[in-house]
Amino acid sequence: MKKVIYIEKETLLRDMLKLVFSQAGHQFYPYDGSEPMDYYISDIDPDLIICDRDSYSAELPSQIPVLYTSKDEGDYQKPINGRDLLTFVTTKFFS
């Protein structure tokens, strides 16, 4: 079981990915990116942060792997399919 923080302003995407990752046995912490999250990150101590570039612009900790999503650029392109993202994350970060 891994701990994942997902930063995304769109509620539908946060809810969809929470369902997919939780069903796969991971602890999933959605966050809307509206405020700085230093304490949130330190309290959870995640294994991975998935961050939408349009939802959060502050710098994230360098010691935690970050997967960026975006319509134009990033490690994972939108639109997001929950199961495909879970497979990608599991292969790239959790194996």
C-alpha positions in Angstrom: 0.0 0.0 0.0 1.4 3.4 -1.1 0.4 6.9 0.0 -0.5 9.3 -2.9 -1.4 12.9 -2.8 -3.3 14.2 -5.8 -3.4 18.0 -6.4 -6.2 18.9 -8.8 -8.7 21.7 -8.7 -11.4 19.6 -10.5 -13.6 17.7 -8.0 -14.6 15.1 -10.5 -11.0 14.1 -11.3 -10.1 14.0 -7.6 -13.1 11.8 -6.8 -12.6 9.5 -9.7 -8.9 8.9 -8.9 -9.6 8.5 -5.2 -12.0 5.6 -6.1 -9.6 4.0 -8.5 -6.5 4.2 -6.2 -8.4 3.2 -3.1 -9.9 0.2 -4.8 -6.3 -0.8 -5.7 -5.4 -0.7 -1.9 -3.5 2.6 -1.9 -4.1 5.5 0.6 -5.2 8.4 -1.6 -5.3 12.0 -0.4 -7.0 14.5 -2.9 -6.2 18.2 -2.5 -7.6 21.1 -4.4 -4.4 23.1 -4.4 -6.1 26.2 -3.0 -3.6 26.9 -0.2 0.1 26.1 0.5 0.4 22.5 1.6 3.7 22.1 3.4 2.2 20.8 6.6 -0.2 18.5 4.6 2.7 16.9 2.9 4.8 16.5 6.0 1.9 15.0 7.9 1.0 12.4 5.2 4.6 11.7 4.1 3.5 10.4 0.7 5.3 8.0 -1.6 4.2 10.0 -4.6 2.5 13.4 -5.4 0.5 13.6 -8.6 0.1 17.3 -9.4 -1.9 19.1 -12.1 0.3 22.0 -13.4 -2.8 24.3 -13.7 -4.0 23.5 -10.1 -0.9 24.2 -8.1 2.1 26.4 -8.9 4.1 26.4 -5.7 7.3 24.3 -5.5 6.9 20.8 -4.2 9.5 18.9 -2.1 12.3 17.5 -4.1 12.7 14.4 -1.9 9.2 13.0 -2.9 8.6 11.8 -6.5 6.2 14.1 -8.4 4.2 13.2 -11.5 2.9 16.2 -13.3 -0.2 16.2 -15.4 -1.3 18.8 -17.9 -3.2 19.3 -21.1 -0.1 20.6 -22.9 3.0 19.3 -21.1 4.0 17.0 -18.3 4.7 13.4 -17.5 1.1 12.3 -18.0 -1.2 14.0 -20.5 -4.8 14.9 -19.9 -7.6 13.8 -20.3 -7.0 11.3 -17.5 -8.3 7.8 -17.5 -8.1 6.5 -13.9 -7.2 2.9 -14.6 -4.5 3.9 -17.2 -3.0 6.4 -14.7 -3.0 3.7 -12.0 -1.2 1.3 -14.3 1.3 4.0 -15.3 2.0 5.0 -11.7 2.3 1.4 -10.5 4.8 0.6 -13.3 6.9 3.8 -13.0 6.9 4.5 -9.3 5.7 1.5 -7.3 7.6 -1.4 -8.8 
